[in-house]
Amino acid sequence: MKREELTRIVKSELEHILKGDKGSPQNTLRRLYNFRRRYDLTKTGKTKEETLQYCIQEVKKDHPDFIPKYDEDFFRISKGGLLRRLLGWTK
């Protein structure tokens, strides 16, 4: 995949993750998503939802009370499934 195409895809997906204040966990989420999504698109083939879930988990390591703000219609993440993964629960 060409760099321009990666940039276009990631930029369009980032439009669905709200911006936060400078230095906020929300902006950390956006920065991490930008980096990780590029990696996932070229190396792993993970979905945008899987990338977002990974990034949320990473941000929550330093900010356990962080509540991410993103377009839930665009990122189809099962609330119960995400909550279980974030809290380390298993079925």
ZIMOZI-V935272 format. One record per backbone hydrogen bond with DSSP energy under -1.0 kcal/mol. CO is the residue of the C=O (numbers start at 1). NH is the residue of the N-H. Records with the same first field share a line. If there is no record, write none. Layout:
CO->NH  NH
This chain:
2->6
3->7
4->8
5->9
6->10
7->11
8->12
9->13
10->14
13->16
14->17
16->71
21->24
24->28
25->29
26->30
27->31
28->32
29->33
30->34
31->35
32->36
33->37
34->38
35->39
36->40
37->41
38->42
39->43
40->45
47->51
48->52
49->53
50->54
51->55
52->56
53->57
54->58
55->59
56->60
59->62  63
63->66
69->18
71->75
75->77
78->82
79->83
80->84
81->85
82->86
83->87
84->89
